[in-house]
Amino acid sequence: MDINDAINLAISYHQAGDFQRAECSYREILQIDPNNFYAWHYLGLLYFQLKKLDSAIDSLQKAIKSKPDDSHVYYNLGMVYQESGKLEEAITEYQKALQFDSLNTDAYVNLGNIYKKKGLTDLAVSHYQKAIYLNPDHMQAYYNLGYLFQEEHRYDDAIAYYQKTLQLDPNLFAVYYNLGYIYHQRKQFDEAINCYMKTLQLNPDMADAYRNLGLAFYDKEEFDESIIYYQKALRLNPDFIDAYNNLGAIYQEQGNYHEAIIYYQKALELNPNVATAYSNLGNAFYSVGNDQEALIYFRKALLLNAHYVEAHANMSHVLLSQGNFHEGWKEYEWRLLKKESRSKIFLQPVWDGLPLQNKTLLVYAEQGIGDEIMFASCLPDVISMTDLCTVECDKRLIPLFTRSFHQCSIAGRIDYSNTDSPGPPLADLKIAIGSLPKLFRPDSKGFPQQKSYLIPDDQKVKKWIMRFSEIKARVKIGISWRGGSTPNVIRVRSTKLMQWAGLFSIPEIAFINLQYGDCSEELTNIEERLGVRIHTWEDTDPLKDLDDFAAEIAALDLVVSVDNATVHMAGALGVQAWVLLPYVCEWRWMKQVEDTPWYPTLRLYRQIIPGEWEDVFERVSSNLRQLVFIGKASVTEGNVESDKIS
C-alpha cells in the first residue's frame, strides 16, 4: 500500500469515528514518513476532537513545519489555541491563515469571537462584518453580531441581525429564544411570548423557554398561564430552582401565601444558599402575620448577602410594624439604594442631623402621595433647624404645602431624567423626606401630639360647607373603598361598595364620595340596588386637584376609608377618620393598636380573619350607630364647626 492509500485509509477510520485505529494508522505513516504533512495535520485534528489539546498543538505545529504555506493548518491551530484559552496565540494563527487565504470567512468570525471575549467590541464587530462582506450568507456571522448587540443592549441592531439569521435558517430555535429575551426586556410581552412559543415548537424540551414563558405571562399579570408554563419547566427539569422561586412569587402575588411558602422552601432544599429565596420566604411569612419567621428568613438572606437591599428594606417593615423604631429606621434607609430610588439624582452630601447653621437643606420627595403627606409631619421639626430649607413634593401638593409650611421654599417634584427639565434645587445638603423620622421619631415618644399640620384653603372649605349644607342629613361622612396601586395590594386593601350596605342603612347620615378614579358605575349600581345616593360632584377630581380635595375632607364630619391617600390627608388635616385595615397591613399602622402616633384623629379597624371584611363593617356600623343616636355626635346640619365625631 502506497503512502497516499494509507492516508486515505486512516482518514476513513477517522471519519467513521474509529479514533483508536485512525491514530495508529497516522502514527504508522509517520514512522515511514516523519514529515508527512497530512498525517500530522489530521492527527492534530483527531487530538483536537479528543480534547487532547497539547498533543493537537504539537501535531499541528509539525504539520506547519512540513508545509508552512497552508491556510487550513494555521486556522485549525488557531481553533486549538482558542479552545485552550490561549487567545493571543489564536489571534496570531488566524491572522497567518488570512495571509494565505484572505477569503477565509470563518477565520474572521473566530477572530470576532476572540475580540468580543476580550471586550474589544469594535474589533469584534468589524471582523463579523468583514465575514458578511465576503459571504453575505454567512449565518454564524449574523447570529454572532445579533448576540453581541444583545449583550450591549443595542436591541434594535440585535433584532435586525437575528432576523437576517432567520432568513438564512428559519429553524434556529436559539434565535427565537434570544429574540424573546429582547422583547421581554423591552416589555413587549406579546412579542416575547410569540418568540418563546416558536422556540418550543422547534425544541419542545427546552426548560429555560418554558421558564421564560412563565415569566412573560407573570409580567403580563396573567398568573394562571404563568403557573402552567413554570410547571412544564419543572416537569422537564425537577431541579429548576428559578422555577420554584418564581412559582412562589406568583402564588404570593395571588395571595396564596401558604402555597408560596412551599415553593420557596423547595427552592431552598435544592440550594440552601439562594438569598432571594430566603428573602421571599420572609415576605411570605410577613404576609400571613408571622413576624418572627419573617425576621429569621430576612436575616438568613443577609447572612448570604449582607448588601441585599430588598431584604434590608423588607425587614425594616417588620421592625417598624412592631414599634422597633431604633432598628427599623436604620434598615429603612436601605430603600434609598434601590434602582428606582431618586437619591442618586441629587449630588449633595446627606444631612446627618447635625446643626444647620449657615447651611441650606433640600428635603426631596420619594414614594407616593400618602407617604409624602405622612412624612411631612416631620417638616416643622427640620424647618425649625435651618434658615433656608427647600422641600420638594408632588406638584399637586404645592398649594397645600406652601400654605402649611410657609417658612420654607416648596418646589415641585420634577423628572430629572428628562433632559429638558430644570436642574435640582440648589442646596448644601440633602435628605429624603422618608428619612426624617430616623432623626425626629427615634421612638414612640418622638411623635408630637399635634392634631394637624396641613392647612386647607379657607375659601374652598367654605365652598364645600355650603354644598354639604344642601344635603338633608345631620352627619356628612366621606367614604373611600379602594386602595393600592398593584394587583396584590389592591386585592388585599380594597372592598366592594356593596359591603358597605350596613353603614348605608343608618339614617341621618349622608355619604360623600371620596374615592379617586372612575367609580360612576359602582355608584349607579348602589343607588339602583339599595336606593342609596353617594353624593359626588363632577367638578372635583382628587387625582388632579389635591388642594380642593383637602378642603372637601376638612368640611366633613368624619371620613371612613380603606388604607389609601385619603386617610393620610384626613389625618394630616386633623379630621376624624376611621381606617379599615386588612389582617396584615402596612407597617405604619403597626400591630393590634386602634390608634396611630402619626395621626391622633385616626381610629383603626382591623380584620380579625385574613380577607374577611364582614366583622370590620359590623364594628364600624355599630360604633357609628352609637355615635349618631346616643348623642356623641353633636353635629347639626350646616354647622360643621360644632364638635366632630370622635
Order of alpha helices (4+ residues) and beta strands (2+ residues): alpha-alpha-alpha-alpha-alpha-alpha-alpha-alpha-alpha-alpha-alpha-alpha-alpha-alpha-alpha-alpha-alpha-alpha-alpha-alpha-beta-alpha-alpha-beta-alpha-beta-beta-alpha-alpha-beta-alpha-alpha-beta-alpha-beta-alpha-beta-alpha-beta-beta-alpha
